[in-house]
Amino acid sequence: MALFIRDETVDALASELQKATNAPTKKDAVKQALENELKRVGEKRPMRERLAASQALAAKMGPRDPNFDMKAFLDEMWGDI
């Protein structure tokens, strides 16, 4: 789906951003600006919300093995036994 900029002010801002970022096209400049804004807004979310997906994945994995020896695992993996 195409994005048409009909507002002169928005078009001027897109051109200015294109020049400032050396983007090949206005479309690329607008895309980069939107991605950056989504990232910025996402970073404002509380830490608890940002970590929810990681916590859900860890919960799916089940409880940790209290007998797991990370050093022995890494030594074996790297052949340092």
OpenMM code with the backbone's topology and positions (N, CA, C; nanometers):
from openmm import Vec3, app, unit

residues = "MET ALA LEU PHE ILE ARG ASP GLU THR VAL ASP ALA LEU ALA SER GLU LEU GLN LYS ALA THR ASN ALA PRO THR LYS LYS ASP ALA VAL LYS GLN ALA LEU GLU ASN GLU LEU LYS ARG VAL GLY GLU LYS ARG PRO MET ARG GLU ARG LEU ALA ALA SER GLN ALA LEU ALA ALA LYS MET GLY PRO ARG ASP PRO ASN PHE ASP MET LYS ALA PHE LEU ASP GLU MET TRP GLY ASP ILE".split()
positions = [
    Vec3(0.0847, -0.1170, 0.0000),
    Vec3(0.0000, 0.0000, 0.0000),
    Vec3(0.0898, 0.1240, 0.0000),
    Vec3(0.0560, 0.2170, -0.0825),
    Vec3(0.1364, 0.3380, -0.0970),
    Vec3(0.1017, 0.4411, 0.0106),
    Vec3(0.1986, 0.5224, 0.0418),
    Vec3(0.1790, 0.6335, 0.1339),
    Vec3(0.1966, 0.7614, 0.0532),
    Vec3(0.0899, 0.8396, 0.0452),
    Vec3(0.0963, 0.9652, -0.0287),
    Vec3(0.0962, 1.0796, 0.0717),
    Vec3(0.1920, 1.1698, 0.0567),
    Vec3(0.2005, 1.2862, 0.1442),
    Vec3(0.1399, 1.4041, 0.0692),
    Vec3(0.0249, 1.4485, 0.1164),
    Vec3(-0.0442, 1.5587, 0.0496),
    Vec3(-0.0282, 1.6897, 0.1245),
    Vec3(0.0160, 1.6806, 0.2481),
    Vec3(0.0335, 1.8004, 0.3306),
    Vec3(0.1708, 1.8601, 0.3000),
    Vec3(0.1742, 1.9863, 0.2646),
    Vec3(0.3006, 2.0516, 0.2264),
    Vec3(0.4009, 2.0557, 0.3411),
    Vec3(0.3520, 2.0772, 0.4624),
    Vec3(0.4419, 2.0816, 0.5788),
    Vec3(0.5053, 1.9457, 0.6024),
    Vec3(0.4252, 1.8394, 0.5946),
    Vec3(0.4774, 1.7037, 0.6150),
    Vec3(0.5761, 1.6688, 0.5040),
    Vec3(0.5448, 1.7080, 0.3820),
    Vec3(0.6350, 1.6826, 0.2703),
    Vec3(0.7684, 1.7554, 0.2908),
    Vec3(0.7607, 1.8789, 0.3369),
    Vec3(0.8840, 1.9551, 0.3629),
    Vec3(0.9647, 1.8911, 0.4747),
    Vec3(0.8966, 1.8440, 0.5785),
    Vec3(0.9673, 1.7764, 0.6886),
    Vec3(1.0331, 1.6479, 0.6394),
    Vec3(0.9621, 1.5732, 0.5550),
    Vec3(1.0188, 1.4489, 0.5006),
    Vec3(1.1419, 1.4799, 0.4156),
    Vec3(1.1366, 1.5861, 0.3375),
    Vec3(1.2528, 1.6248, 0.2558),
    Vec3(1.3704, 1.6667, 0.3435),
    Vec3(1.3397, 1.7424, 0.4476),
    Vec3(1.4454, 1.7863, 0.5399),
    Vec3(1.5097, 1.6665, 0.6097),
    Vec3(1.4264, 1.5723, 0.6510),
    Vec3(1.4790, 1.4525, 0.7166),
    Vec3(1.5614, 1.3691, 0.6190),
    Vec3(1.5163, 1.3597, 0.4961),
    Vec3(1.5910, 1.2855, 0.3942),
    Vec3(1.7313, 1.3423, 0.3785),
    Vec3(1.7405, 1.4747, 0.3715),
    Vec3(1.8718, 1.5394, 0.3570),
    Vec3(1.9571, 1.5198, 0.4821),
    Vec3(1.8939, 1.5345, 0.5991),
    Vec3(1.9683, 1.5247, 0.7252),
    Vec3(2.0222, 1.3846, 0.7498),
    Vec3(1.9502, 1.2831, 0.7026),
    Vec3(1.9919, 1.1447, 0.7271),
    Vec3(2.0584, 1.0803, 0.6060),
    Vec3(2.0695, 1.1560, 0.4975),
    Vec3(2.1249, 1.1028, 0.3729),
    Vec3(2.0489, 0.9798, 0.3241),
    Vec3(1.9189, 0.9768, 0.3498),
    Vec3(1.8356, 0.8666, 0.3033),
    Vec3(1.8213, 0.8770, 0.1513),
    Vec3(1.8198, 0.7638, 0.0830),
    Vec3(1.8094, 0.7682, -0.0632),
    Vec3(1.6762, 0.8260, -0.1124),
    Vec3(1.5687, 0.8038, -0.0355),
    Vec3(1.4371, 0.8549, -0.0754),
    Vec3(1.3644, 0.9087, 0.0470),
    Vec3(1.2589, 0.9869, 0.0212),
    Vec3(1.1754, 1.0342, 0.1321),
    Vec3(1.1099, 0.9162, 0.2008),
    Vec3(1.0711, 0.8157, 0.1226),
    Vec3(1.0090, 0.6958, 0.1799),
    Vec3(1.1028, 0.6314, 0.2824),
    Vec3(1.2300, 0.6202, 0.2472),
    Vec3(1.3279, 0.5613, 0.3391),
    Vec3(1.3438, 0.6469, 0.4647),
    Vec3(1.3429, 0.7780, 0.4474),
    Vec3(1.3557, 0.8681, 0.5617),
    Vec3(1.2359, 0.8551, 0.6547),
    Vec3(1.1157, 0.8490, 0.5965),
    Vec3(0.9943, 0.8352, 0.6777),
    Vec3(0.9927, 0.6992, 0.7470),
    Vec3(1.0317, 0.5944, 0.6751),
    Vec3(1.0359, 0.4601, 0.7345),
    Vec3(1.1298, 0.4570, 0.8546),
    Vec3(1.2482, 0.5124, 0.8388),
    Vec3(1.3465, 0.5150, 0.9475),
    Vec3(1.2937, 0.5960, 1.0660),
    Vec3(1.2294, 0.7089, 1.0371),
    Vec3(1.1748, 0.7925, 1.1439),
    Vec3(1.0660, 0.7180, 1.2202),
    Vec3(0.9795, 0.6482, 1.1486),
    Vec3(0.8728, 0.5725, 1.2149),
    Vec3(0.9293, 0.4579, 1.2986),
    Vec3(1.0292, 0.3870, 1.2459),
    Vec3(1.0923, 0.2790, 1.3226),
    Vec3(1.1577, 0.3330, 1.4495),
    Vec3(1.2271, 0.4467, 1.4364),
    Vec3(1.2917, 0.5062, 1.5536),
    Vec3(1.1898, 0.5506, 1.6570),
    Vec3(1.0788, 0.6053, 1.6116),
    Vec3(0.9758, 0.6512, 1.7044),
    Vec3(0.9101, 0.5335, 1.7757),
    Vec3(0.8838, 0.4250, 1.7034),
    Vec3(0.8270, 0.3065, 1.7679),
    Vec3(0.9232, 0.2495, 1.8723),
    Vec3(1.0516, 0.2503, 1.8409),
    Vec3(1.1517, 0.2019, 1.9368),
    Vec3(1.1527, 0.2915, 2.0603),
    Vec3(1.1489, 0.4232, 2.0390),
    Vec3(1.1507, 0.5172, 2.1514),
    Vec3(1.0281, 0.4997, 2.2401),
    Vec3(0.9122, 0.4861, 2.1791),
    Vec3(0.7889, 0.4682, 2.2556),
    Vec3(0.7930, 0.3348, 2.3310),
    Vec3(0.8469, 0.2326, 2.2653),
    Vec3(0.8568, 0.1015, 2.3292),
    Vec3(0.9466, 0.1027, 2.4503),
    Vec3(1.0505, 0.1841, 2.4458),
    Vec3(1.1438, 0.1916, 2.5578),
    Vec3(1.0836, 0.2638, 2.6775),
    Vec3(0.9751, 0.3376, 2.6557),
    Vec3(0.9095, 0.4076, 2.7656),
    Vec3(0.8210, 0.3152, 2.8484),
    Vec3(0.7888, 0.1980, 2.7925),
    Vec3(0.7047, 0.1053, 2.8668),
    Vec3(0.7765, 0.0625, 2.9942),
    Vec3(0.7015, 0.0345, 3.0983),
    Vec3(0.7647, -0.0107, 3.2228),
    Vec3(0.8457, -0.1389, 3.2006),
    Vec3(0.9517, -0.1514, 3.2755),
    Vec3(1.0403, -0.2672, 3.2646),
    Vec3(0.9611, -0.3982, 3.2773),
    Vec3(0.8649, -0.4003, 3.3653),
    Vec3(0.7857, -0.5219, 3.3869),
    Vec3(0.7170, -0.5652, 3.2571),
    Vec3(0.6623, -0.4694, 3.1832),
    Vec3(0.5965, -0.5013, 3.0561),
    Vec3(0.6976, -0.5463, 2.9514),
    Vec3(0.8137, -0.4816, 2.9481),
    Vec3(0.9151, -0.5161, 2.8486),
    Vec3(0.9717, -0.6551, 2.8726),
    Vec3(0.9755, -0.6986, 2.9977),
    Vec3(1.0323, -0.8298, 3.0300),
    Vec3(0.9295, -0.9421, 3.0293),
    Vec3(0.8022, -0.9095, 3.0101),
    Vec3(0.6958, -1.0090, 3.0191),
    Vec3(0.7184, -1.1261, 2.9239),
    Vec3(0.7573, -1.0991, 2.8003),
    Vec3(0.7786, -1.2072, 2.7036),
    Vec3(0.8927, -1.2985, 2.7475),
    Vec3(1.0001, -1.2410, 2.7978),
    Vec3(1.1131, -1.3222, 2.8452),
    Vec3(1.0740, -1.4057, 2.9661),
    Vec3(0.9977, -1.3457, 3.0549),
    Vec3(0.9534, -1.4181, 3.1736),
    Vec3(0.8593, -1.5329, 3.1366),
    Vec3(0.7726, -1.5099, 3.0381),
    Vec3(0.6818, -1.6158, 2.9937),
    Vec3(0.7601, -1.7311, 2.9317),
    Vec3(0.8627, -1.6997, 2.8538),
    Vec3(0.9464, -1.8033, 2.7940),
    Vec3(1.0195, -1.8829, 2.9015),
    Vec3(1.0739, -1.8143, 2.9997),
    Vec3(1.1438, -1.8828, 3.1092),
    Vec3(1.0471, -1.9725, 3.1863),
    Vec3(0.9245, -1.9255, 3.2073),
    Vec3(0.8247, -2.0064, 3.2791),
    Vec3(0.7897, -2.1314, 3.1989),
    Vec3(0.7851, -2.1199, 3.0652),
    Vec3(0.7569, -2.2349, 2.9795),
    Vec3(0.8653, -2.3411, 2.9900),
    Vec3(0.9887, -2.2954, 3.0131),
    Vec3(1.1019, -2.3876, 3.0211),
    Vec3(1.0985, -2.4706, 3.1491),
    Vec3(1.0250, -2.4251, 3.2467),
    Vec3(1.0131, -2.4984, 3.3721),
    Vec3(1.1171, -2.4551, 3.4736),
    Vec3(1.1136, -2.5168, 3.5901),
    Vec3(1.2076, -2.4770, 3.6952),
    Vec3(1.3514, -2.5115, 3.6581),
    Vec3(1.4424, -2.4339, 3.7118),
    Vec3(1.5829, -2.4586, 3.6806),
    Vec3(1.6337, -2.5793, 3.7577),
    Vec3(1.7318, -2.6460, 3.7019),
    Vec3(1.7898, -2.7658, 3.7634),
    Vec3(1.8932, -2.7214, 3.8671),
    Vec3(1.8678, -2.7459, 3.9946),
    Vec3(1.9625, -2.7014, 4.0975),
    Vec3(2.0967, -2.7752, 4.0903),
    Vec3(2.1020, -2.8886, 4.0195),
    Vec3(2.2258, -2.9663, 4.0099),
    Vec3(2.3064, -2.9342, 3.8836),
    Vec3(2.2567, -2.8387, 3.8018),
    Vec3(2.3271, -2.8045, 3.6787),
    Vec3(2.4540, -2.7268, 3.7104),
    Vec3(2.5659, -2.7716, 3.6536),
    Vec3(2.6960, -2.7081, 3.6757),
    Vec3(2.7385, -2.6380, 3.5461),
    Vec3(2.7212, -2.5078, 3.5427),
    Vec3(2.7511, -2.4313, 3.4211),
    Vec3(2.8974, -2.4430, 3.3816),
    Vec3(2.9899, -2.4404, 3.4793),
    Vec3(3.1319, -2.4497, 3.4469),
    Vec3(3.1629, -2.5831, 3.3806),
    Vec3(3.1117, -2.6919, 3.4368),
    Vec3(3.1359, -2.8231, 3.3769),
    Vec3(3.0752, -2.8305, 3.2365),
    Vec3(2.9581, -2.7737, 3.2186),
    Vec3(2.8927, -2.7719, 3.0880),
    Vec3(2.9784, -2.6975, 2.9862),
    Vec3(3.0262, -2.5790, 3.0223),
    Vec3(3.1083, -2.5005, 2.9305),
    Vec3(3.2430, -2.5671, 2.9040),
    Vec3(3.3037, -2.6247, 3.0073),
    Vec3(3.4320, -2.6950, 2.9875),
    Vec3(3.4138, -2.8093, 2.8896),
    Vec3(3.3046, -2.8842, 2.9039),
    Vec3(3.2802, -2.9960, 2.8134),
    Vec3(3.2541, -2.9455, 2.6711),
    Vec3(3.1785, -2.8370, 2.6612),
    Vec3(3.1450, -2.7840, 2.5302),
    Vec3(3.2713, -2.7373, 2.4567),
    Vec3(3.3638, -2.6774, 2.5294),
    Vec3(3.4855, -2.6237, 2.4666),
    Vec3(3.6004, -2.7255, 2.4681),
    Vec3(3.5766, -2.8432, 2.5206),
    Vec3(3.6795, -2.9450, 2.5203),
    Vec3(3.7897, -2.9195, 2.6211),
    Vec3(3.7577, -2.8502, 2.7307),
    Vec3(3.8580, -2.8178, 2.8321),
    Vec3(3.8590, -2.9185, 2.9471),
    Vec3(3.8148, -3.0376, 2.9227),
    Vec3(3.8101, -3.1367, 3.0315),
    Vec3(3.9409, -3.2090, 3.0416),
] * unit.nanometer
topology = app.Topology()
chain = topology.addChain("A")
for resn in residues:
    res = topology.addResidue(resn, chain)
    for name in ("N", "CA", "C"):
        topology.addAtom(name, app.Element.getBySymbol(name[0]), res)
